[in-house]
Amino acid sequence: MRILICEDSVLLREGIVRLLEDADHEVVAALPDTGELAETVAATAPDLAILDVRLPPTFTDEGIRAAISLRAAHPALAILVLSQYVEERYASELITSGSGSLGYLLKDRVADVAEFLDSIERIGQGATVLDPEVVAQLLTRRAHDDRLARLTERERTVLSLIAEGRSNQAIAATLFLSEASVEKHITAIFQKLGLEPDENGNRRVLAALAHYDLGGPAAPQNGAAR
């Protein structure tokens, strides 16, 4: 996969470059800020762009704004945003900014090399991968919602796992259910929330989060989303 990195920390930037190259990915550019980001993306045509949320010069929202702009300008470009902490507002804006492959992970996940590289692969293949901590905060933003009250406890758990970017097969393995049972739960969830069933994992996550305004209980956390 051809990957572009935009990260101001030299240590983290070079560390990610090394990890990716050791995993046989091609790093087409490694930038310290967004100054030449748009031009570099246009010139190198990466498959995936990895950006820090906070970048120079103000270290506030440069990275997230750049990610949203890239999603608009290059819909086919997969985006992975890295953040030091869960920044709920930024995560919400990014998730609802459009369609396409997307990831939002805490920087701590980079330390788990196998997990980080697995997330890279899944995002590159079209998945939405949200850090479990991000999912937990987004889905507990509003504890009470009439639409969510229609769901059974099992359905809420399945919905939370969907939001983490897990496939039907992964959900089945996590909950010790058959894939057929998971499919029935998902069908019931979308019916109760007034959503059309969608086999595209990315769109179903975005639709679910956008529909009930990121409210609801989180699933039990068992490490990073798979």
Order of alpha helices (4+ residues) and beta strands (2+ residues): beta-alpha-beta-alpha-beta-alpha-beta-alpha-beta-alpha-beta-alpha-alpha-alpha-alpha-alpha-alpha
